[in-house]
Amino acid sequence: MAQTTFEEISAADFFYRNRDIAGFTNPSRAIFVAIRELIENALDAAESAKIPPSIYVRLSFEGEASAETQIYKLMVADNGTGIDPRHIPSAFGQILYGSKYKLKQQRGTFGLGGKMALLYGQITTHQPATITSGTGLAKIYMYKLMIDIQKNRPLIIDRKVQINKDQWRGTVVEFSLEGDYLRAMPKILDYFKQTAMVNPYANLTFVDPKGRLYRFTRITKEMPQPPKETLPHPYGVDVELLQRLIQVTPYHNMREFLRNHFHRVGEITAQKFLEFASIGPSKNPKKLSHEEIVRLMHNLKKFKDFLPPDASCLSPLGEELLKVGIQKELNPEFMAVHQRKPATYSGHPFIIEVGVAYGGEIPKTGNFIIYRFANRIPLLYDEASDVSVRVISAMNWRRYKVTPEMPIAILVHICSTKVPYKTVGKEFIADRPEVRKEIANGLREVARQIQHFMSRQEHVDRERKRLGVFSKYLPKIAQFSTSLAGKEKQPDIEKLLTSVKKYGAEEA
Amino acid sequence: MESLGNLGTKIYDQLDNGQFPSIYMPSRSTENIMYDKQLRQFILGERSVRRSVRNIRHVKPFTQLTWAAFFSNELTTQRKTSTLRDVYYSAQAYEMTFQDQQESNNIITDLETILGVSREDFNIFPEERSAVFGDLTIEYTVPGYEGKRLNLDSHPDGVLIGPALTSSEFVKTTADKVIAIEKGGLFTRFIEESVHKKYNALLVLTAGQAPRATRHFIRRLNQELSIPVYIFTDGDPWGMHIAMVIISGSANAAHLRELNTPDAKWSGVWATDIVNYKLPTDPLDEVDMKRLTELQRDPRYVDPLWRREIKTFMKIKRKAEQEAFSRYGLTYIVDEYLPAKLEETK
């Protein structure tokens, strides 16, 4: 490990000094990020126990902080697994401590967001956070915590134990923070709506500081298959990860080391790779020099015979749930969804899901409405920089009979064990060629489907207009010619009108 | 009118038989317009087009046409007259909107083509601006004036060539020629100088390009009274063409007959007059020159006189108005030029 000769700072201290990188840039953004991080933790907590999530969020006004910012109390309650009381202080009071260091698709990546929210609340209001959790067992534990920023340790202010007579399970987090709700409100409501779209099996309830109730009701109990944990794939490792594995490995030769710590490496593959890299199979990994480790990493990336990572560690939403979600939030006249086969970038598996919807509750804005999701999290900021937006604007939509003037919504969902975010703020997806290609292919597929719909629509429109012309003018021709011919009775044009209809049907 | 009724019956019967009504009419496309040397006018060729309601693009124009026929029928049976502008607005009363005046004009022209008569015959008239003056007694046939007579010298400003006059009967005249004049100023001068008496003439003001009613009226004067027609215009390509249209008709009216007066004479102002009479002139501009080249290619301009004048215009590159004779005194044109030219073009 690199030795630092400088003043060592704790992880909490580091994030305290650099809270911008986690998204807490200003009071309006901060309140949005805090709500978002806690909801994501809550959803993960319920889903990992295969329970359809029910999440209750309440933001209440506490007082004025300055001319522009107010103090709010944020409360987020979930029906998840609950947390073992022994872990509660660390889980909420210690940065970079958590359950998210294994490789599987989860919403949070660093186990950081929730704690950053609490840390932000603490430094803006100096109030402790209250965590209450029950696991369905006999007792409910309530902790009042603060974070010792310099030591990165939880400070327990108070602790209470209650009898859990209803076998309640879940976690309630409550803390105060400074923010600007009025400015953040549109984004927060967007966030709820879009979260509901890709989590149609979740109940979301939000009570805002004005007492307004927003409710997003689940319409299915079907949930996507939860992801399985996997080992890191050789293509995705770096020197740091190799060094950590070497430190903890119980194995004393390279063959066993490779077989047991890497995804898609078995006896034979390990053997072949070691020959390829000219490393003795019985060499003790702990004896590798720094240079050898670097070379090992390069060789792992160069070796062509590793199978691509399998996608069991991913949990895409699936076409059915995607449809249900879009239906529920947009109620469109037409929609098409498509799930791509798993693909990989730099050893990380990922799956792209896309959807396109037309009409219904989708407004006409003069532009496509783009919904971006990563691991079922809506991405709301920095739209222009996102790879999906670039792919969408590069596509020739006119070819698919679609124009930005139409009420069109496009949805792109990427799920991966490592979403290629461009920033820690988790706002937009980097432009990786593999990812770009998958998004483009997915969009082309749904675009073809909407093209069919549009053609059909055009045809129906044309027929309707055609029939309209005949039913408007034929009676007039009848009327005028009757008078011209000096007749009394008008000719019967019903037959002709009927034949026009039939004629139209034949054409279709 | 008989033919309007026939058209209605044809459409009615097709509808009544459960057929999409359709009609044939001569095509008015440029390829189907040709010059008939015998008739000395433009006529339509053999090609015809079919308008059928089965074709969605024809439905609206067909309805408009049926309406126009219906409307004209109402006009003629009620003995009322109307104008193209009127037609355009009247359509709106029947929820038969025309996109613009042009569209409704086209439909009226279609109706003319189908029936082979001009719109004046079904009582749709242009805005009148031309006039006639001189010793001709006419008898009105329009409602309320039937049998009433008028001598066309009774009003010193002339009498408008309108629906009432065009439908009147010619009773008697002492005139032995018609002089058609392009411009109002000269028309008034001629009346003031008693040209009608001095030269025994009926004076017709065309007011620029002669309206179709006026062309038809001149033809009637020529044919029914058997008197020659002399035309005086400005000395430029446009004036020349005003005379030509009176004589040989226009391509736009190729579907109609009896609008032209083949034996009428263009008496001036010629390009050679500009030279011979040393008239004050203006230069011919680019548009004038372009017009001259067009006229050179026009099948109506075959007569040696016309070809000579076009060439002279192109050579001298000058033009002169009728008023240019005023440099020799106000009455010079009447006393000197007019008799000379009448003699020359006799």
Interface residues (C-beta under 8 A of the other chain):
Chain A: R466 V469 F470 Y473 L474 K476 I477 A478 F480 S481 T482 S483 L484 A485 G486 K487 P491 D492 I493 K495 L496
Chain B: L4 G5 L7 G8 T9 I11 Y12 D13 L15 D16 G18 Q19 F20 P21 V53 I56 V59 K60 F62 T63 T66 W67 A69 F70 N73 Y94 E95 M96
